[in-house]
Amino acid sequence: MNLKGRSLNNLFDLNIEEFNYILELAHQVKNEKKNNIFPKRLQNKNIALIFEKPSTRTRCSFIVAASDEGAHAEALSNTEIHLGEKESIEDTARVLGRIFDGIMFRGFKHKTLEMLIQHANVPVWNALTDLHHPTQALADIMTCQEYLGKLNRKKIVYLGNGDNNVTHSLIIASCMLGMHIVICCPDSFQPDKEIIQQSIQIAKKTNGTISVLSNPLEAVKNADCIYTDVWISMGDENKGNNEEKCKQLLPYQVNKKLMLATKNSECFVLHCLPAYKNMEISCDVFEENNKFIFDLAENRMHSIKAIMLATLIN
């Protein structure tokens, strides 16, 4: 399958076959690295990494993935380039597109990403915006496949703030694989309705389902996987009344009581990190599931490597 030259705005950019192809490639490159096989398929490629938001997993994953394949990755922060300030986003995109073979963007406004894609003339990958987080969702699904095998008809339940980038991309990814995804959140924190509607159309093709519920103990029954994320996203620390937000989300904490309510002793927990223990997840449940959580963190690197390989070479 040839995805050379393609950008990754969000997972709607991929059809079901392309999504599965990238997942298969992610498993392949993970196995290669495990066996010390480094084909250097991106030799002499140069990758720009634009960070409006700081990062641990994303930055390290792109740098190591690029290095493994023979490419050079250059991290660019707000203090180092003039994105949308002294220089327009369009002109920055055109400059970077002349110098680099691919561009990663991790930032705030989704519109900024779209402008980079429009003007860079090289693949641009969304490593997080306020609306989507596709590289995270690919790693999420990859990790679920490792522990659950085929994911069609498996049930994944997201608890907490349903109106965020991680939730939106997880919904799309789950529908691509025919999963039953449940978003459990307060009525005031529901996912984007347009993303839900588009994902329903995908689910019709894969026999997946989407549910949005507000009762945590009801939502998690027979779950195969529980997923949670921080309640206050990076950059939102000083926005609105976060104390009231956390109060509303407290019933959605992933804890022992919730895990028992799954009625499934094999159910495991994923968290995209960083975690605020004893807020969105209790410390004991986090530690009991740390293998799954840190496997997910590692899989960011393998899935990101797959994205770069799929879009930079034939």
Buried (B, 14 or more C-beta within 10 A) or exposed (E): EEBEEBBBBBBBBBEBEBBBBBBEBBBBBBEBBEEEEEEEBBEEBBBBBBBBBEBEBBBBBBBBBBBBBBBBBBBBEBEEBEBBEEBBBBBBBBBBBEEBBBBBBBBBBBEBBBBBBEBBEBBBBBBBBBBBBBBBBBBBBBBBBBBBEEBEBBBBBBBBBBBBBBBBBBBBBBBBBBBBBBBBBBEEBBBBEEBBEBBBEBBEEBEBBBEBBBEBEEBBEEBBBBBBBBBBBEEBEEEEEEEEBBEBBEBBBBBEEBBEBBEBEEBBBBBBBEBBBEBBBBEEBBEBBEEBBEBBBBBBBBBBBBBBBBBBBE
